[in-house]
Amino acid sequence: MIGTTVASPSGLIIGAICGLVPLLVGLRYGKIRAGLLAWVACLMSGFACGVLGGIPMIVLATAVVISYAYVDKQDPFTSRASLEEVNFEESNFEYFMRQMSRLGRTLRQYWRALTRNKAGFVGFLGLMFFFVMLTFGPLLVTYEGRARIDRRQPGASSLFQRPSAEFPLGLDWQGRSILSHVVYGGQRLIVTALQAGFATTLIAVTLGALAALLGGALDQVVVALANFILTVPQFPLLLVIATVARDQFKNPLFLPLLLGALDWPVLMRAVRAQVLSLRERDYIQAAMALNLGLPHVIFREVLPNLISYVVVNMIFSTRAAVYQLVGLVFLGMVPLQEPDWAVMIYMGRQQGAIFNADAISMLLSPILAIALFQLSLVLFTRSLEEIFNPRLRTGL
């Protein structure tokens, strides 16, 4: 069974309705261009992800529009008011507007940081290409899951066909359009890799921060467990687990959680070292002396100083998960489910595509798609470093 696309006509309606909020705000403050762009952003976000995309985009787009028009009356530098004229009392509405304007300015600053780094912006465009292809592509390309024997050419020994005007990427071993499998095949692979990268980062950051801040027996146990996992060859261990727990792969969350459980030690050790260094800072010592609580220390004091490092390593964990997933499928250690880029490579090898000049597109198409996606991830980290590292945003 193929994965259904998220984009839908109902999502388009949701996005159009959600976009009315920033559009009306833009009209109210005379920022028509910003309002129209915000409406388009809500429209596309709702079209792609329905309510899950439209509702958050209302807040983000409205904040950006407000940031163009809002003037903080409490700030004499922005309002050009004298100190005697500044009124430091504000209503709830004024507080809301000030916070929304602050959020909007932050988003605009992030966008400038994203576009300033050319390599990072290219990576961002590459990721957007894959997002658009996987989300909106199924609306234009019909998935072909059944064999098409009728497409066999007279005198041909197989159903493989080279790229042509009718089939831009050719036909596979069952006479199906390779383009349709490329468009649909990345959804499961990319989502699973993202889930694995998030699980890896969550486990590593949590254990690393707790081990460094609490120390004692917990620190010793976590470090010992990490060292033990690091001594075992990871991919062979993954193959053994895949063989023993083959039935568990029916649960879509089992594989990303398994990858996360095996990939966290390296990042955990790095996070632990960083937190041990931060723990000696005055503001951390003050927070602990005031007994503000461990969650406050981790999420308000420690994590903001590690966010750039954590996000970049999450990207690299996602990249590593893609290779591991492809390796498992290529070796036939997990259930094969079409459409999937890794399954295309596996079936191409099984059907002898590497020895057939007419079939080479069946192997090259998914390999190039995976390689370009990986390259986009790596390049995108260049911009993420500028976005989350204030020292690199100087001059923005």
C-alpha positions as CSV (number, residue, x, y, z in Angstrom):
1,M,0.0,0.0,0.0
2,I,1.4,3.4,-1.0
3,G,1.7,6.3,1.4
4,T,-1.0,8.9,0.7
5,T,0.1,12.4,-0.1
6,V,-0.5,15.1,2.5
7,A,-1.5,17.8,0.0
8,S,-5.2,17.9,-0.7
9,P,-7.9,20.3,-2.0
10,S,-9.3,20.5,1.6
11,G,-5.9,21.6,2.7
12,L,-5.9,24.3,0.1
13,I,-9.2,25.7,1.5
14,I,-7.8,25.5,5.1
15,G,-4.6,27.4,4.0
16,A,-6.7,30.1,2.2
17,I,-8.8,30.6,5.3
18,C,-5.8,30.7,7.6
19,G,-4.1,33.2,5.4
20,L,-6.9,35.7,5.9
21,V,-5.6,36.5,9.4
22,P,-2.1,37.9,8.3
23,L,-3.7,39.4,5.2
24,L,-6.1,41.4,7.2
25,V,-3.4,42.5,9.6
26,G,-1.3,43.6,6.6
27,L,-4.3,45.6,5.3
28,R,-4.9,47.1,8.7
29,Y,-1.4,48.5,9.0
30,G,-0.9,49.3,5.4
31,K,1.6,46.5,4.7
32,I,-0.2,45.1,1.7
33,R,2.8,43.3,0.2
34,A,3.8,41.6,3.4
35,G,0.1,40.6,4.0
36,L,-0.1,39.1,0.5
37,L,3.1,37.1,0.9
38,A,1.9,35.9,4.3
39,W,-1.4,34.8,2.8
40,V,0.5,32.8,0.1
41,A,2.7,31.2,2.8
42,C,-0.4,30.1,4.7
43,L,-2.0,28.9,1.5
44,M,0.9,26.6,0.6
45,S,1.4,25.5,4.2
46,G,-2.2,24.5,4.6
47,F,-2.3,22.9,1.1
48,A,0.7,20.8,2.0
49,C,-0.1,19.8,5.6
50,G,-3.7,20.7,6.2
51,V,-4.5,22.0,9.7
52,L,-1.1,21.0,11.0
53,G,0.5,23.4,8.5
54,G,-2.1,26.1,8.4
55,I,-2.5,26.9,12.1
56,P,1.2,27.3,13.0
57,M,1.7,29.4,9.9
58,I,-1.0,31.8,11.0
59,V,1.1,32.7,14.0
60,L,4.4,32.9,12.2
61,A,3.1,34.8,9.2
62,T,1.1,37.2,11.3
63,A,4.2,37.8,13.5
64,V,6.3,38.7,10.4
65,V,3.6,41.1,9.2
66,I,3.3,42.8,12.6
67,S,7.1,43.2,12.8
68,Y,7.0,45.4,9.8
69,A,4.5,47.8,11.3
70,Y,4.7,47.6,15.1
71,V,6.6,50.4,16.9
72,D,7.3,49.8,20.6
73,K,6.1,52.9,22.4
74,Q,8.2,51.9,25.4
75,D,11.4,52.1,23.5
76,P,12.5,55.7,22.9
77,F,15.0,54.6,20.3
78,T,12.3,53.0,18.0
79,S,9.4,55.4,18.8
80,R,11.6,58.5,18.8
81,A,9.9,59.6,22.0
82,S,11.6,61.4,24.8
83,L,12.1,59.6,28.2
84,E,9.4,61.8,29.7
85,E,6.9,60.7,27.1
86,V,7.6,57.0,27.5
87,N,4.8,55.2,29.3
88,F,6.0,51.9,30.7
89,E,2.5,50.6,31.4
90,E,1.0,48.4,28.7
91,S,-2.2,46.5,28.2
92,N,-2.4,42.8,27.4
93,F,-3.0,43.7,23.8
94,E,0.1,45.8,23.7
95,Y,2.1,43.1,25.3
96,F,0.8,40.6,22.8
97,M,1.8,42.9,19.9
98,R,5.2,43.4,21.3
99,Q,5.8,39.7,21.6
100,M,4.5,39.0,18.1
101,S,6.7,41.7,16.7
102,R,9.7,40.2,18.5
103,L,9.0,36.8,17.0
104,G,8.6,38.3,13.6
105,R,11.9,40.2,13.8
106,T,13.6,36.9,14.9
107,L,12.1,35.0,11.9
108,R,13.3,37.8,9.5
109,Q,16.7,37.7,11.0
110,Y,16.8,33.9,10.6
111,W,15.8,34.3,6.9
112,R,18.6,36.8,6.3
113,A,21.1,34.4,8.0
114,L,19.8,31.6,5.8
115,T,20.1,33.5,2.5
116,R,23.5,35.1,3.4
117,N,25.3,31.7,3.3
118,K,25.2,30.7,-0.3
119,A,26.0,27.0,0.2
120,G,23.5,26.8,3.0
121,F,20.8,28.4,0.9
122,V,21.5,26.0,-1.9
123,G,21.0,23.2,0.6
124,F,17.7,24.8,1.8
125,L,16.5,25.0,-1.8
126,G,17.4,21.3,-2.3
127,L,15.4,20.3,0.8
128,M,12.5,22.4,-0.4
129,F,12.7,20.6,-3.8
130,F,12.3,17.2,-2.1
131,F,9.5,18.5,0.1
132,V,7.6,19.9,-2.9
133,M,8.2,16.7,-4.9
134,L,7.1,14.4,-2.1
135,T,4.2,16.5,-1.0
136,F,2.8,17.9,-4.3
137,G,4.3,15.5,-6.8
138,P,1.7,12.8,-6.2
139,L,-1.0,15.3,-7.3
140,L,0.6,15.4,-10.7
141,V,2.1,11.9,-11.1
142,T,0.0,8.8,-10.7
143,Y,1.6,5.9,-8.8
144,E,2.0,2.7,-10.9
145,G,2.0,-0.3,-8.5
146,R,0.9,-3.0,-10.9
147,A,2.9,-4.7,-13.6
148,R,2.3,-3.3,-17.1
149,I,2.9,-6.3,-19.5
150,D,1.3,-4.3,-22.3
151,R,4.3,-2.0,-22.5
152,R,6.7,-4.6,-23.6
153,Q,8.4,-3.6,-26.8
154,P,8.3,-6.1,-29.8
155,G,11.4,-8.3,-29.7
156,A,12.5,-7.0,-26.3
157,S,13.8,-9.6,-23.7
158,S,12.4,-7.6,-20.7
159,L,10.1,-4.8,-19.8
160,F,12.9,-2.5,-19.0
161,Q,12.9,0.7,-21.2
162,R,15.2,3.6,-21.4
163,P,14.1,7.2,-20.7
164,S,11.8,8.6,-23.3
165,A,9.4,11.5,-23.9
166,E,6.5,9.5,-22.5
167,F,8.5,8.0,-19.6
168,P,11.2,10.5,-18.6
169,L,13.0,8.0,-16.3
170,G,12.1,4.9,-18.3
171,L,10.3,1.7,-17.1
172,D,11.3,-0.8,-14.5
173,W,11.4,-4.6,-14.6
174,Q,7.5,-4.7,-14.5
175,G,7.0,-2.0,-17.1
176,R,6.1,0.6,-14.5
177,S,7.1,4.2,-14.6
178,I,10.3,4.8,-12.7
179,L,9.3,8.5,-12.3
180,S,6.2,7.5,-10.3
181,H,8.3,5.4,-7.9
182,V,10.9,8.2,-7.5
183,V,8.1,10.7,-6.6
184,Y,6.4,8.4,-4.2
185,G,9.4,6.5,-2.9
186,G,11.1,9.0,-0.7
187,Q,8.2,9.6,1.8
188,R,8.8,6.6,4.0
189,L,12.6,6.7,3.8
190,I,12.9,10.4,4.7
191,V,10.2,10.4,7.4
192,T,11.8,7.3,9.1
193,A,15.3,8.9,8.9
194,L,14.0,12.1,10.4
195,Q,12.3,10.2,13.2
196,A,15.6,8.3,13.8
197,G,17.6,11.5,13.9
198,F,15.2,13.1,16.3
199,A,15.2,10.0,18.6
200,T,19.0,9.9,18.5
201,T,19.3,13.5,19.4
202,L,16.6,13.3,22.2
203,I,18.3,10.4,23.9
204,A,21.8,11.8,23.6
205,V,20.9,15.3,24.8
206,T,18.8,14.0,27.7
207,L,21.4,11.5,28.9
208,G,24.3,13.7,28.3
209,A,22.8,16.7,30.2
210,L,21.6,14.6,33.1
211,A,24.9,12.7,33.4
212,A,26.9,16.0,33.4
213,L,24.7,17.9,35.8
214,L,23.9,15.1,38.3
215,G,27.1,13.2,38.1
216,G,27.7,10.4,40.5
217,A,26.4,6.9,39.8
218,L,24.2,8.1,36.9
219,D,27.1,9.6,35.1
220,Q,29.2,6.4,35.5
221,V,26.3,4.1,34.3
222,V,25.6,6.3,31.3
223,V,29.2,6.6,30.3
224,A,29.8,2.8,30.7
225,L,26.7,2.0,28.6
226,A,27.8,4.4,25.9
227,N,31.3,2.9,25.9
228,F,29.9,-0.6,25.6
229,I,27.7,0.3,22.6
230,L,30.6,2.0,20.9
231,T,32.8,-1.1,21.2
232,V,30.2,-3.2,19.3
233,P,30.3,-2.8,15.5
234,Q,27.1,-0.9,14.9
235,F,25.9,-2.1,11.5
236,P,26.5,-5.9,12.1
237,L,24.7,-5.5,15.4
238,L,21.8,-3.8,13.5
239,L,21.7,-6.8,11.1
240,V,21.6,-9.3,14.0
241,I,18.7,-7.3,15.7
242,A,16.9,-7.1,12.4
243,T,17.1,-10.8,12.0
244,V,15.9,-11.6,15.5
245,A,13.2,-9.0,15.7
246,R,11.9,-9.2,12.1
247,D,8.3,-9.2,13.1
248,Q,8.7,-6.0,15.1
249,F,9.3,-4.0,11.9
250,K,5.6,-4.0,11.2
251,N,5.4,-1.2,13.8
252,P,6.5,2.0,11.9
253,L,8.2,3.4,15.1
254,F,10.3,0.4,15.8
255,L,13.0,1.0,13.3
256,P,13.6,4.7,14.1
257,L,13.7,3.9,17.8
258,L,16.1,1.1,17.2
259,L,18.4,3.4,15.2
260,G,18.2,6.0,17.9
261,A,19.0,3.4,20.6
262,L,22.2,2.5,18.7
263,D,23.4,5.9,17.5
264,W,23.2,8.1,20.6
265,P,26.6,7.4,22.4
266,V,28.8,9.6,20.2
267,L,26.5,12.6,20.5
268,M,25.9,12.0,24.2
269,R,29.6,12.1,25.0
270,A,30.0,15.4,23.1
271,V,27.0,16.9,24.9
272,R,28.2,15.7,28.2
273,A,31.6,17.3,27.6
274,Q,29.9,20.6,26.6
275,V,27.6,20.6,29.7
276,L,30.5,19.8,32.0
277,S,32.2,23.0,30.7
278,L,29.0,25.0,31.0
279,R,28.3,23.8,34.5
280,E,31.2,25.8,35.8
281,R,29.8,29.1,34.4
282,D,28.5,31.6,36.9
283,Y,24.9,31.8,35.6
284,I,24.6,28.0,35.8
285,Q,26.0,27.9,39.4
286,A,23.6,30.7,40.3
287,A,20.6,28.9,38.9
288,M,21.6,25.7,40.8
289,A,22.3,27.7,44.0
290,L,18.8,29.3,43.7
291,N,17.3,25.8,43.4
292,L,15.4,26.7,40.2
293,G,15.0,23.1,39.4
294,L,16.7,20.7,37.0
295,P,14.3,21.3,34.1
296,H,14.9,25.1,34.3
297,V,18.7,24.6,34.3
298,I,18.6,22.2,31.3
299,F,16.0,23.9,29.1
300,R,16.6,27.6,30.1
301,E,20.3,27.8,30.8
302,V,22.1,24.9,29.2
303,L,20.2,24.0,26.0
304,P,20.1,27.5,24.5
305,N,24.0,27.4,24.5
306,L,24.0,24.0,22.8
307,I,21.1,24.5,20.3
308,S,23.3,25.1,17.3
309,Y,25.5,22.0,18.1
310,V,22.4,19.9,18.8
311,V,20.5,20.9,15.6
312,V,23.5,20.3,13.3
313,N,24.2,16.9,14.9
314,M,20.5,16.0,14.5
315,I,20.9,16.7,10.7
316,F,24.0,14.4,10.6
317,S,22.1,11.7,12.6
318,T,19.4,11.9,10.0
319,R,21.9,11.5,7.2
320,A,23.5,8.5,8.9
321,A,20.0,7.0,9.4
322,V,19.4,7.2,5.6
323,Y,22.5,5.1,4.9
324,Q,21.5,2.6,7.5
325,L,18.0,2.2,6.2
326,V,19.2,1.8,2.7
327,G,21.7,-0.8,3.8
328,L,19.1,-2.8,5.6
329,V,16.8,-2.8,2.7
330,F,19.6,-3.5,0.2
331,L,20.5,-6.6,2.2
332,G,16.9,-7.7,2.5
333,M,16.9,-7.6,6.3
334,V,13.6,-5.6,6.6
335,P,10.2,-6.2,5.0
336,L,10.2,-4.7,1.5
337,Q,7.4,-2.2,0.9
338,E,6.9,-0.3,-2.3
339,P,7.2,2.5,-3.2
340,D,10.7,3.2,-1.6
341,W,14.0,4.4,-3.1
342,A,15.9,1.7,-1.2
343,V,13.5,-1.0,-2.5
344,M,14.1,0.3,-6.0
345,I,17.8,-0.3,-5.6
346,Y,17.3,-3.8,-4.1
347,M,14.9,-4.8,-6.8
348,G,17.1,-3.4,-9.5
349,R,20.0,-5.6,-8.2
350,Q,17.7,-8.6,-8.0
351,Q,16.4,-8.2,-11.5
352,G,19.9,-7.6,-13.1
353,A,19.4,-4.0,-13.9
354,I,23.2,-3.4,-13.4
355,F,23.8,-5.7,-16.4
356,N,21.1,-4.1,-18.7
357,A,21.8,-0.8,-20.4
358,D,18.1,-0.2,-20.7
359,A,17.6,-0.6,-17.0
360,I,20.3,1.6,-15.6
361,S,17.8,4.3,-14.8
362,M,16.1,2.1,-12.2
363,L,19.4,2.1,-10.2
364,L,20.7,5.6,-10.9
365,S,17.4,7.4,-10.2
366,P,17.0,6.4,-6.5
367,I,20.8,6.6,-6.0
368,L,20.9,10.2,-7.3
369,A,17.8,11.1,-5.3
370,I,19.4,9.8,-2.1
371,A,22.7,11.4,-2.8
372,L,21.1,14.8,-3.6
373,F,19.0,14.7,-0.5
374,Q,22.1,13.9,1.6
375,L,24.0,16.7,0.0
376,S,21.2,19.1,0.7
377,L,21.2,18.1,4.3
378,V,25.0,18.7,4.6
379,L,24.9,22.1,2.9
380,F,21.9,23.2,4.9
381,T,23.9,22.8,8.1
382,R,26.1,25.7,7.0
383,S,23.1,28.1,7.3
384,L,21.9,26.4,10.5
385,E,25.2,27.3,12.1
386,E,24.6,31.0,11.3
387,I,21.0,30.9,12.4
388,F,21.7,29.5,15.8
389,N,25.1,30.9,16.5
390,P,24.9,34.7,17.4
391,R,28.6,35.2,16.7
392,L,28.1,34.3,13.1
393,R,25.1,36.6,12.7
394,T,27.2,39.7,13.2
395,G,26.1,42.4,10.8
396,L,22.7,40.9,10.0
